[in-house]
Amino acid sequence: MLMQTHEARLSALREELARREIQGFFVPISDEHLSEYVGAYAQRLDWLTGFAGSAGSAVVLKDHAAMFVDGRYTIQVRDQVDGKLYEYKSVPTDKPGDWIAEKSPEGSRIGFDPWLHTRDWAKAMEKRLAKDGIELVALESNPIDAVWADQPEPSNAPAFIQDDKFTGRMGADKRGEIADWLKEEKLDAVVISALDSVAWVLNIRGKDVDHTPVALSYLMVQADGTADWFIAPEKVSDEVASALGNAVRVRDRSEFSNAFAELAGKRVAVDPERSVYAIFDRLEEVGAESVLETDPAVLPKAIKNEAEQAGHRAAQARDGAAVSKFLNWLEGEAPKGTVDELSAAAKLLSFREATGELLDLSFDTISGAGSNGALCHYRVSEETCLPLVPNSVYLVDSGGQYKDGTTDITRTVWVGPGEPPAEVKDRFTRVLKGHIALDMQLFPTGTPGSALDVLARQFLWQAGVDYAHGTGHGVGSFLAVHEGPQRIAKGNGSQAGTDQPLIAGMILSNEPGYYKAEEYGIRIENLVLVEEREVDGMEGDWLGFETLTFVPIEKRLVEKSLLSEAEITWWNDYHAKVREILAPQLEGDDLAWLEDACQPL
C-alpha cells in the first residue's frame, strides 16, 4: 500500500527501525557516489519529509525527529516540512550528534547507510555519540528503501561516448596517466566513485542524474592501465564497448561490492572526500590496504585543454545569444505585470531549446522576483512563485548543458517602467565593481582562490554589507556545473578548495552578490578561464582571467558616479565584445535590443 502522507511514511520508517532494533537513523541527501544532484531513486529525504532543497538532512528517533538545514533553507524547510513531525534545526549552530545525545538514552543504537556517508563523517559521529554511550551502527541496507513501496528504479538511460573532438584527449591516455601515477606512488589500483570523474576518465557521458550528464557506475583502474567499469550492462551499447576497447572490462554494477575481494593484499588508493564509508569498510574486510589519496581525475579534469576551452567558448556564445533573447523579451513583457517566476524560467528554457543544441539545464533555474531573489539558492515552485511586479528587482541564475560545454550565468534586471531606487543602484554598482576587480586582477602562479575572494567583496565591505556564499566555483566541460578542486571563497577552513592554487586552464565563476532580506537580491555572474599572462617587467610567472560569458549587464542599475575610469573602460570594452560575439547570431528586434544594451556608459 502506498503511503500518501509524510506522517505515515515517518511512522513506517520507525516501525522498520524497531524491527531492526535500531533507535534512530540518519537521512541525508546523497547517493552512493556522494553526488551534488541525485537520481529520483535516491531522493529519500524528499520522500520522507517533503523537503526538496539541495542540502540538508534529517534524523529520526523513536519519539523525536529533526531537520537540519543551513541558513539558505530556513524559510523553505518551514514551508515544506511539517513542524508537528520534525523540529527545525540550523547548522552549523545545531549539531545532529548533540541533538541525538540530548534525546536518546545511553545504550541507544543509531543507524546509518554506509553507502551514503563518508568515512570521516562516520568516524566523527561515532566518536561524538560514544561520549554519551550511544552506538553508531552501519546498516546492511537502507530502511527507507524497505518501506518506500513505489521507490523509482535507478535510471536505465544508455551511456554514450563524448567525442575526442570535445575531450581533446583519448580515454586510453587518461588511464595511462593514472597508471603511471599509481606506479610512482607504489599503488596497485585506485577506486573512483565520483560520477563526473568516471565520466571524464572514460570519455563517456550519461543521462542518469538531472543536470549532470553522468552514468551511474564505478571505476577501478589498475597499475597496468586496464580498468573495470561497473555499470548496468544494458546501459552499454556495442558502440560504447568498442570505443572503450579491450582494456576496459565492463562488469555489472551489482558486482562492485564483491569485486573488492580481487584487491586482497593490495595497496588501493581511495579519495576520502569522494568515496563512501562502505568502500573503506569492504577494503578492510578483504584485507586490502586503503591509501588516502585525492581522486587522480580531479585536478586534470579541472584543467581544461585547448579543445575543451574552445568548446566552452562556443557553448558560451550560443548560450549568450539565447539569454539575450530572453532579456529582450523580459524587458518588454515584465513591466506589463503578466510574467511570474515560473513563466520567466520556462521562457528562458525555450530560448535555450531553440538553439537545437541544449541537452539539459546545468541546474534548476534560480528565478527570483523581489524578496525571493534575496534567497541566494532559491528554487521556484508552484507554492513559492511570485509575479514580477513593475518597479522591482528580478534575479535569474541559470545554465545549460551542451555537448561542447557547461554554462552558468546570473543577471539581475530592473523591471520598469520607473527608475530604480538609489539604494538598489548603489548595491548593484558595488557588486559590479567587485566583479570587475576580480575579472581584471593579475596574480602570481600558486595563488589560491581564497587570496582573491576579498577583491569581489571590498566595495560591499566599505558600505558595511557582505554576501554569505563563495565568489567562484569550478565548472566542468559538459559535466558538473559545480566542479572542484578550485574555489574562490573566504579561506576560513570551512570552504573546500580555497587552498587550491589556481592553474591555467581552470574555469571558475565570478559571482559576487548582495541580498537584502525580504526585499531583493543582486548577483552578477560570468564564467572566466585562468590563463597565463605576460606583463612588462614581470618577475616570475603570472596569471589572469579570460572572460567566457558575454551577455549585456543591466545598465539601468548602474550608478555611474561610483565607477572609476578604469571600471568604465572595462564596461565599455566588455560590451563591445558582447556585441561582437552576439550580433551575428541575432536579428530584428533582438539585434536592436542588443545594440542599445551595449551602448557605452
N, C-alpha and C positions, 0 to 999 in steps of 0.2 A: 504494500500500500504506500502511495506517495504521500509524503508529509508536506503540507502546504504552508504551515506556519513555522516561524523561527522558534517559537516556544516548543512546538512538537519536535523539531529537529534537535534542540538542546536537550530535551527530555530523553530522546532516543540515544543520543551520544552518552548521556550519563548512565543509562541502563547498560550500554555496551561496556563502558569503563568499569561499572560494578561487576559485570560478568567476568571481566579480566582481572578483578581485584586490584584495580588502579584507582587512585583517589583524585586524579587530576590529569589534564592533558594540555599541551601547548598547540595552538593552531596558528601557524604563520601564513603569510602569502609567499609561497615558494613552490619550486618543483625539484626534481632530482638533480637539476643542473644549476640550481641557485640563480635562475633567470630573473631578470627585471620584470619582464612580461611573461605570464604563464598561460598555458593552454586551458581550455574550459574544464578539462578533467581535473586540473589542479587548483581550481578556484574554490577550495574548501572553506576558506574564511567567509567568502561572499555567500556561499550556500548556507552555512551555519548561522551567520549573523545578519546578513543583508548589507554588510559594509563593502562598497565597491571601490574604495580608494586603492592606490597602488602601493602603499606602505602601511603596515600595521600588523597587529597580532592579537590573539585572544588567549586567555587562559580559562579553562573550565574546571571547576572543582565540584565536589558533591553538592554543596549548598550555595556556592557563590560562582560568579563568572565576571570577567572584566575584559574590556577592550583597551589596548594600549596603542595610542597613536601620537604622532608629534603635532606641533602647532599648525601644520598645514591642513590638518584634518579635524580640527576642534569642532568646527561647525558641521562638517559633513557627517561625522560619526554620530552626532546627535540627531541629524535628520534621518539617518538610515538604520540605526541600531536602537532597539527598544531598551530604554533606560530601566524598565522594570526587570529585564533579564540580565543586563550587563552594567557594571559600573564603568564609568568613563575615566580612564587614566591617561595622564600626559607624560610622554617620555621626552627627555631623559630624566625628568624630575622623579617620576614614579617608576620604580623598577619591578619587573614581574617577580623576580626572586624574593624581594622583600614582601610583596603583596601575598605571595603564596605562603611564606613563613608566618605572616600575620594571621592568615585564615585557616591554616592547616595544622592539625595536631602532630606531635612527634610520632615518627614511625610511618607517616604517610608515604605512599609511592606515587610519584608524579611521572607520567609517561610522556615520551616524545617520539616522533617519527625520525629515525636516524638518517633517512633519505631526504630530509627537508632542512637540516641544520648543519652548520659547520662543526668541526671538531672543537675549535676554540670556544664556540658558544656552549657546547655541551660540557666542556671541562669547567668553564667559568660558572655555569649554572649548577653543576654537580657540587662544586666547592661551596657555593653560596647556600644551597639547600642543606648541605651536610652540617653546616653550623647549627641548624635547628633540628637536627636528627631526621631530616626528610631525605628520601632516596629518589634519585633521578633514574628512570628506567627507559632503556631503548626498547621500543616495541617492535615485534616482528612484522606487524602490518598496521596500517593506519586505521584506527577505529571509526573515523568518519566514513571511510570507504565501505565499511561494513554496514552502515545504516543509510547511506546515500543510494537509494534504490534506482534512481534514474540518472546516476552519475554518467556523464558523457565518456565515451571511449577516447583514448588519445587519437589525435589526428592520423588519418591514413593517407594524407596527401603525398604524392610521389616526390622524392628528392630530384633535383636536376643540376646539371653542370653549369657552373659560372665560367664562361668562356675565357680563355687565356688573354684575349684582347682587352678584357676588363681587369683581370687579376694582375697581368704583367709578369706573372711567374707561374711555372708549372708546379703542380702539386708534388711531383717527384722531387723537385728541387727543395721544396719546403721540408719534406720528410727527411731528405738528405742532410739538410742543415740541422734539424733536430737530432738526427742520429749522430752527427759529429759532436754536437753539444753533449749528448749522453756519454759518448766515449771519453770525451775530455773530462767529464765530471765523474768518470768511473761508475756510471749507472747502467743498468740493464734495460730499463724501459721507463716510459712515462705514461701516466693515465691522464687523459684530457677529457674533462666532462663539461666544460663551458661550451654551450652550443655554438656560439659565434667562433670560438677557437677551432672546434671540429670543422665547421664550415670553411673557415679560412685555410686550414691545413690541406684539406682535400679538394679545395676549389669546387665545393658543392653548395647549393642553397636548398631551401625547402619552404613549405607553407604551413608549418605545424604550430606556429605561435603568431598571434596577431602582431603586426607592425615590425617584426624582426624575421627576416627570411631565412629561417634555420630549420633543420630536420632533427627530430628527437633521436639522439644517438650518442654513443660514447666512442672514444678512440683510445687504443693503446698503441703507441709507437715503440718499436724495438730498436736497439742499438745498431742493428744491421740495416735500418731504413725501411723495413717492412712494417705493416700496421694491421691491426684488427679493428674493423669498423662494426660496432654493434648497433644494428638498426633493424626494424621490422623488414624482413626480406621482400615483402610485396611492395615496399616503397622504392626499391632499387631496380630500375629498368635495365635491360641488356645494354642500352646505350651508356648509362651511368657506369655500370660494371666494367664495360670495355674501356671507357675513358680512364678509370682508376687503374686498370692494369692488374697483373697477377700479384704485384707486391702488396696490394691491399686486399685482405681477406674479409669478405662480407659475412658477418655472423648475426644470428638472431639476437635482437636486443635483450630478450629474456635470458640469454646465456651469460650476460655480463657478470653477474654476481658469482656464478660458478667458475667463470674463466680465471678468477684470481688464483685458483689452485695451480695454474700453469706458471705463476710467478713465485712459487715457493722457493725460498732460499736466495732470491734475487733482490737487488737494490733498486727500488722503484721510486721515481720522482712523482710527487703529488703536491698540488698547489693548495695550501690550507685555506686560502681565501675563496677559492673557486671550486672546492670539492667538498662533498657532504661527509658527515661523520661515518656513514656506513662504509665508504671506500676505505678509510683508515682501519676500521674495525675488521673488514674482510681481509685486508693485507696482513694484519697482525694475526688473525685466525689461521691463515695458511702458512705462516712462518716466513713472510717476506718482510724486508726492511723498508719502511716508509721514510723517504728522504724529502724534507720540506724544501720545495723549490717553486719559484713562480712559474706558472704555465709558460712554456717556451714559445708559445704563439703570441702572447700578449704584446710584447714590445715590437716585434717585427710587423705584426698586424696593424699597429698604431702608426708605423712609419710608412706612409704611402709612397709607392714607386711612381715613376712618370706616367704609366698607363692609368693608375688609379687617380692620380692628380688630374690628368686630362679628362677622365670620366666625371670626376666631381665638377669640374668647370662646366662641362656640357650639361650635366644634370641641373646645376645651379642656374644656368642661363635659361633653360627650358622652364624650370620651376619659377624663376623670377618673372617670366612673362605671364604665367598663369596667375601668380599672386597679384601682379599689377593690374590685370584684367579685373580681378576681384575687387581691388581697392577702388578702381574706377566705378565699377557697379555700386559698391558700397557708398561712395561719395554721393551718388545720385539718388539712391533708394533710402538709405538710413534716415536722412532728415525728414522723410515722409511719415516716420513712425510705424512702418509696416514690416520692419525687419526685427527678428529676435535672434538670440544666440544660436539656436539650433538651425534656423533657416540660413543664417550667415555662414555657419560651418558647412552646411550642405551645399551652398552656392560655391564656396571656395573649393570644396571637393570636386564639384562639377567642372570647374575650370582646369583643375589638375587632370581629371579624367579625359578631358577633351584633347590633351596632348597626345593621347593614344599610347603613352609610354608608362603611365603610372601603374605600378604593381600592387601598392598598398600605401597607406599613410605610414609615416615613421613613428607616430604616436597618436593618441586621441587628441584631436584639436582642442586647444585651450581657447575657448571663445567666451571672453569675459566682459560683459557690459557693466558699467558703473561699479557698484560695490562688489560684484563677483570678480571683476578684474583685480581687486585687491587681494584675492586668494591666489597666490603665485602658482599653485599647482591645481587650479580649479579644473574640474571636468563637468561639462554641461550635461544636464539630464532633463527629462520632462518636468521633474519636480522642482528643479532649481532655475529653469530657463527664464531669463529676463529679456524684456524688449530693449532695443537700442533706442533710447529716447533722444529727442533733439537736445542739443547743447549738453552733451555728456562725452565721457571718455570711453573708448572701446579698445580692448587689448585682444589681439589674436596671435597665438603662438602655434605654429603648425609645421608640417613637413611631409615629404613624400619619399617613397622608396622606388627608385628607378634602377634598371639593370646596371647603369653606369655610375650611380652614386646615391647617397642618402642626404636629404636636405632637412634643414631646421631653421626657421626664421620667425622672428617676432616683430610685429609692427603695432604701434599704438597710434590710434587715429582720433581726431576730433569729429564728433557727429554734430554738424552745424544745425541751423544756419548762423547762429550767433558767434561771438568771439569767445575764445577760451578765457577763463579767469586767470588773473595774474599768477596765482599760486601754482596752478596746473602748468603754465608755461615755464615758470621758474624751475619746478621739479623736473619737467621734461628736459629742459635745457641742461640741467646739471647731470642728468642721466646721459644725455648726448655727449657732453664734454668728457665724461668718464669713458664712454665708448670710444671716442676719438683718441683720447690719451693712450688707451691700451692699444688701439689699432696702429698708432704711429710710433710706438716705443721700439727702440733698438735695445738689445740686451746681449750680454756675453753668453757663449755656449756654457752649458752647465747650470743655467738659471732655472730654478723650479717655478712652477705656476704660482706658488704662494708668494714669491717675491714680486710678482706683477699685480696681484689682486688689488692692492691699495690704489693703484693708478685709476681704476674704474670707480672707486668709492670716494676719492679725495674731495670732489666738489660737493657731494652729498654730505660728507662729514663736516665740511665748512658751514653747512646750514643746520648741523645737528641732527641729521637723519641718515638712515642706512637701509640696507635690504638684507633679508635673512636667508639668502641662498648663495651658492657659489657663483662666480662670474663666468666660468667657462668649463665645459666638459668635452672630452674627446668624442669624435664621430667616426663611424665605420664607413667602409665602401660597400654599399648595398648590403649592410649588416646592421649592427645595433646602433641606434641613434645616440645612445649613451655608452661610450667605449672608453676603457682605461688603457694605460695606467695614468695618463696625464690629466691634470685638472688645473684650473685657475680658481683658487679659493683661499680663504683665510687659513694660514698654516698653524692651526691651533691643536693639531694632533688628532682631531676627530674627522678630518676630511681625507679619505683615502686618495692617494695620488698627488697630494700637494707637494710632496718632496721629490717627485719625479722630474728630472731635468727635461725641459722642452727640447726636442730634437727636430732638425729639418725634416719635413715630410709629415709631421703630425698635423692633424686637423682638429681645431677646437672651436667652440662657440665663444663669442664675445657678447655677453648679455647682462649688463648692469640694469638695475630697475629701481623703482620706488613704489611703495604700496601704502596708501592711506586707508586704514581700516574702515570698512563700511562705506567708503566713498568711491575710490577709483584706484587703478593700478597702471603703472607705466613700465614698459620694458622695450629696449631696442636690441635686437639680436641679429648679428651676421655670423657666418662661419668664416674662419680665417685659416690659412695654411702657414705653418712655420717654415721660413726659408732662410738660406744663407744670405748675408748682406755684406757688401763691400763699402767701406767708409774711408774717406781720405784720412790718412794718418793713423788708421786704426792699429791698435796693439792687440794681438790675439784674434780669435775668431768670433764673429758677431752674427746675431740672428735678428729677424724681424718678422712681420706678418704680411702675407698677401691676402687681401680681401677676396672672398669667393662669392659672397652673396650680393646681388645687385638688384635692389628694389627701392623705389623712392621712399624717403623718410618724411614723415608728416611735417611739412613746412609751417602750417598754421600754429603748431605748438611750440615753435622756436622763439625764444626771446633773444633777438639778435644782439642786443646790447650786452648780453652776458658772454658773448663769444669773442675770442681773440682773433686777430688777423689770420693766424695760422689755422685756427679752427674753421674760420670762414673759407679759407683756401681749401682745407680738407673737404668741407661740404660741397663746394663747387666742383672740385676735381672728382669726388665720388659720384656726383650726379651726372657729370659729363660722361663718366664711364658707364653708368646705368643707361643713359640714352644710347651710347654706342652699342651696348650689348643687346638691349631690348628692342630698340626701334625697328630693326629688320624683322622682328617677329610679330609686330603689331601693325594695325591699320585702322583707318577710320577714327571713330570716337576714342578708341583705346590709345591710339598713337597721339591724338591731340591732347588727351589727358596726360600722357607721359611727358610730352614736350612742356606742358605747363608745370608739372610736378618737378621737373628737372631744371627749371629756371634758376640762375644763380641767386644767392641771397643778396 
